[in-house]
Structure formats: C-alpha cells, structure tokens
Amino acid sequence: MRKNTIRQDDKNHLANFVFHLASIIISAAAIIYLGYHFINSFSTEIETELAVLVTENDTVSLDAYILRNESVIYSSSAVSEDNVGYLFSDGTKVKVGSTVANIYSGSHEGANESIVALDHQIDLLTQSQAGDDVSLSDAAVIDSQIGTDYFTIRQSTEQDSYSNLQNRRDELLTLLNKRKIITGEVTNYDSVIDTLTKERDALAAGYDSITESITTPSTGFFYTEVDGYEQIFTTDKVDDLTFESFDAMVSSSPKSYSDRAIGKVATDFEWYIVSEATRESLRYFNEGWNYRVLFPYNNDAEVIMQLDSIVEQTGTDRILLVLRASTIPEDFSFRRMQPVEIIRSSYTGYRVPISAARLVDGVQGVYILVGNIVEFRQIEVLLELDGYYIVAEQDVRDDPDYREKLGLYDAIITGGKDLYVGKMIN
C-alpha cells in the first residue's frame, strides 16, 4: 500500500508539472503573439511629406505663327553686306526719319569698325547730357535704374540670352554718364564729343564716302533681317481667316527680295498669333478672354493676349485660335513660327503626391501623421499634374467641417503599410 501511494503522488506531481509547463508555453506564445502585433503597430517604415501651398498652371502647348505689319526698307541701289553699316541692333525702337544704316561707295569694313563705332559713342554721350533742371535728388532715381539694368544684364548672360545685350549695355553707360553730371564729377561731355567728332571726320576722309543714309519711313521697331514673309503673315489676314487661307499662308514660300532690301520696321504695337488646336480644347477657351501666353523660344517671356476669335468648321476636329497682343516685350524675337504655352487657368492649393491618395468609405483623401497617430483627411482635387495633385485649401473661416480636410503643413503619409485611422507610429 505504501508503494502504491508513493506512485500515485509521483503521477500527480508529474501531471501538475506538465500542466504548469503547458500553461507557461501557452502564455509565452500569447505574449509573443501580442507583442509582435504591438510592436508592429509602432512600425517605423513611414514616410511623410508636408502639405505646402503652391500655385500651378494648367497649360496647353501649341505651335504659333506670328502675324504683324512690317515695312521693308530699301536703298536706292543694290547693296551688299560689305557696304552697309547698321547703326542700330535688332529690336531697337526708332522714330520716323531715324537714320538706321549708311551705304558706302566701296567696302565699309574699316568704316563700320571705326567710323560707325565713333558715331555710336558720340550718340551715347549726346544722350548722356543732362538738362539744366537736374538736381542731386535725381541721383537716387538714376541709381535705381542702374541697379535694374545691371541685374537684367547679369540675369540675361546667366541665361545665355544675348539678343538685346548691346542695347542694355548702352542704356547702362548712358545712366552712368548722367550720374557723373548729376553728382558734379563732370560738368558736361561737350569737349569729349568734340574730340570724337574730329577723330571721326579725320578717319572718314581716308575711307570711301557715304553715298546714302537710309532712314525709317515710320516709327516702329527696326530689324536688320528680312525673312520673306513680311507681306504674307500680315494682321489683315485675321479678319477673314479660314482653314484654307491658314493652310495657304503657312505653306507659302518666302518672297525673294531684291538686293536693295536692307531691313524692316515693324510699324504697329498690335500683333497676333494663330495656333491650331483640337475641338476638344474648346471648353478651355472663350472669345474675348485674356490669357497668359509663354514663349519658350524667348526665355519663357510672358505676354497677356486676348483671344480675338476661334475659327471652326463643321466636319473637322480642327480649330484655330487667334490671339492678339498690344505690347512687345523687351528682347523679344519675332521668329515667324515658334512654340507657345497658353495658360488656361491657374490653381492654388496643396501639393499632394497621387500615390498618397486613398479612397476610404467612398471618400477621397490622404492619411496624415498627427503626433504618432495616423489620421485621415479629405481632399478635393483641383488639378492633376505629373505625379501630383493640386488640392483645395482648407477653409478654416467658412467651412464648419474644415478639421476633416487636409490643412497647411499636415504631414501627408507617402509611404507605409497597413495604414488605418488610430494606428500608432514610433
């Protein structure tokens, strides 16, 4: 009996030991399981991007043909590059009757390098002469203009834009010369002008004589180059523009001028562009509205242009947009055909990566990080760009539900797994 009792006690101890061991194993497994999910809830694989306010343009890129009124200037007899000396660079605004070029009896090569250069210096110094009513108070205005011109010249050279650099340089030199008079550094430039004039006359005596001075028939913008389209791409073409007349215009061969043509003058401030688009784009354009037009060929110069007319024709998907401008930007090249970007509208809002957008319970929005807690904020898409949305700003003042919508500087979650509202992030 004693032995049986001992064996029964051993069995009970063993059963208790197995039971406790099993309990410990199960408890450990539960702890590991819960710990795994607890730690996972603090996952650090999260990337964020702040919601910042930006303004983006909705643009359409088209090819544009430039139409404007231009008068070709001729000499009285045949000329060549060797015996024409130009006094102005392309794009310079000139008055009616201005001498824009001299024709020499022989090669003007020496005259162009010396006499024409001296004429230019004399002209700059003459423009630099100050009137009797100047005062030291004008120095501040001059200094401001000098700073503006210097900055523009520097910016142009950094952008490799040299189309009107000579004119900029001349303006800057004239301002610097005027400043010397205003501040009393010099009285005037009479003696310098007299010396240069005598030097010029002495040089001219040794060169071929000027046989003709070419003057402008009207006020406008002078250009030394003619492209043969001056009588083809004219502004009167827009009055009765059709697809047939447009196609004929753009397929025209340039006119071959005689060897008496030495340049041209753009006689009007008003000019047009004509661009072909598709009927689908009609919803973006309205006649009479003003649009911002960018000219990439001209260093993205921006011109405000009015949509003068839209040409349509039944049975075709083609449309023609005719836009008009009454201003000419500085340093602007009127290359006959060039690409443009028409800004249809501008949107201001928060920039949101498209990949961060989510649809939760039928509502479009993004997950954001508030402290270390994941939250959800609604978004209203205004514009879709390359990989980004522009979404509406949070209206704190007039929207009672503004707290549910994305706000400025909210930390948008752009990378993370198993996101849900309330998830804690380490």
Number of C-alpha atoms within 10 A of each C-alpha: 6 6 8 9 10 11 12 11 12 12 12 12 12 12 12 12 12 12 12 12 12 12 12 12 12 12 12 12 12 12 11 12 11 12 12 11 11 12 13 15 16 14 16 12 10 14 12 16 18 17 21 15 16 12 11 16 14 15 17 14 14 15 15 22 22 20 25 22 19 22 18 22 20 19 19 10 11 13 19 13 13 14 21 25 24 19 15 18 16 21 22 17 14 18 15 11 12 15 15 22 21 22 27 22 15 16 18 23 16 15 23 20 11 16 23 20 14 20 16 15 17 20 13 18 18 15 14 21 17 18 11 6 6 13 13 12 10 14 18 11 11 17 14 11 16 19 12 13 18 16 11 14 20 14 12 18 11 10 10 10 15 13 17 18 17 14 16 18 14 14 19 20 17 19 20 17 21 26 23 16 21 22 15 12 11 12 12 20 17 11 9 12 19 12 11 16 17 11 14 19 12 12 15 17 9 10 17 16 16 17 11 15 15 21 18 23 16 16 16 21 20 25 21 18 12 20 13 15 18 19 15 19 23 17 19 12 16 21 9 8 16 16 15 8 13 19 10 12 16 14 9 13 11 13 13 10 13 11 13 15 19 26 22 23 25 21 16 17 13 15 19 24 25 22 20 18 17 13 14 10 11 13 7 12 16 15 13 13 11 18 20 15 22 20 18 13 14 20 15 12 15 18 18 16 22 20 20 19 19 18 15 17 12 6 6 9 11 16 20 20 21 22 26 24 17 13 13 16 10 12 20 16 17 15 12 16 15 17 16 24 19 21 19 15 13 12 15 16 23 28 24 26 20 16 13 19 20 17 10 14 6 7 12 15 22 25 26 25 22 15 11 13 15 19 20 23 21 22 24 18 17 15 18 16 13 7 9 17 22 24 24 20 20 21 14 12 7 8 10 9 10 16 13 14 19 27 24 14 12 18 21 26 24 19 14 14 8 8 18 13 12 14 16 21 19 13
